[in-house]
Amino acid sequence: MIYNLAFSPKVKHIDLTSCTKSASPETAEALFKLLKISGSIETLLLGDTDIAKKLSQQFYVSLGECKTLNTLVLDLPAS
């Protein structure tokens, strides 16, 4: 579902904050593809999840290439 959001030019804000089920390798791959394809994402909130542990180097490369992203929250949950 996350990957498919990349094809909607109206989606500018994605908030997965505190979504414990979002920390899967499949979600990490979908987020990479989302950033690679989307031309409208401005805000990506991934706080209080373990998704940062699953993100690949490709995600960070596409993050650097993304021209629309203004806000990224990528903090780990408090232990």
C-alpha positions as CSV (number, residue, x, y, z in Angstrom):
1,M,0.0,0.0,0.0
2,I,2.8,2.4,0.9
3,Y,4.5,1.9,-2.5
4,N,1.3,2.7,-4.3
5,L,1.1,6.0,-2.6
6,A,4.0,7.1,-4.7
7,F,1.8,7.3,-7.8
8,S,-0.6,9.8,-6.2
9,P,0.6,13.4,-6.7
10,K,-1.7,14.6,-4.0
11,V,-0.1,12.6,-1.1
12,K,2.3,15.0,0.6
13,H,2.3,13.7,4.2
14,I,2.8,10.1,5.5
15,D,2.7,9.5,9.2
16,L,3.7,6.0,10.5
17,T,4.5,7.3,14.0
18,S,4.2,4.6,16.6
19,C,3.1,2.0,14.1
20,T,4.8,-1.0,15.6
21,K,3.8,-3.3,12.6
22,S,5.6,-0.9,10.2
23,A,9.1,-2.2,11.1
24,S,9.2,-5.0,8.6
25,P,11.7,-5.4,5.7
26,E,8.8,-5.1,3.3
27,T,7.8,-1.7,4.7
28,A,11.4,-0.5,4.5
29,E,11.6,-1.6,0.8
30,A,8.2,0.1,0.1
31,L,9.5,3.4,1.7
32,F,12.6,3.2,-0.4
33,K,10.5,2.8,-3.6
34,L,8.1,5.6,-2.4
35,L,11.0,8.1,-2.1
36,K,12.5,7.0,-5.4
37,I,9.3,7.4,-7.4
38,S,7.3,10.1,-5.6
39,G,7.5,13.7,-6.7
40,S,5.2,15.1,-4.0
41,I,6.1,13.7,-0.6
42,E,7.0,16.6,1.7
43,T,6.7,15.0,5.2
44,L,7.7,11.4,6.3
45,L,7.1,10.7,9.9
46,L,8.6,7.3,11.1
47,G,9.1,8.2,14.7
48,D,8.8,5.7,17.6
49,T,9.2,2.7,15.2
50,D,12.1,0.3,14.6
51,I,12.0,0.9,10.9
52,A,15.3,2.7,10.9
53,K,17.0,-0.6,11.7
54,K,15.6,-2.1,8.5
55,L,16.3,0.7,6.0
56,S,18.9,0.0,3.4
57,Q,21.7,2.1,2.0
58,Q,19.5,2.5,-1.1
59,F,16.9,4.3,1.1
60,Y,19.4,6.8,2.2
61,V,20.6,7.4,-1.3
62,S,17.1,8.0,-2.6
63,L,16.6,10.3,0.5
64,G,19.4,12.4,-0.7
65,E,18.0,12.5,-4.2
66,C,14.5,13.5,-3.1
67,K,13.8,17.1,-4.0
68,T,10.4,17.5,-2.3
69,L,11.0,16.1,1.2
70,N,11.1,18.8,3.9
71,T,10.6,16.9,7.1
72,L,11.8,13.5,8.1
73,V,11.4,12.0,11.6
74,L,13.3,8.8,12.0
75,D,13.8,8.2,15.8
76,L,13.7,4.9,17.6
77,P,11.3,4.1,20.3
78,A,12.3,4.8,23.9
79,S,13.5,1.7,25.7
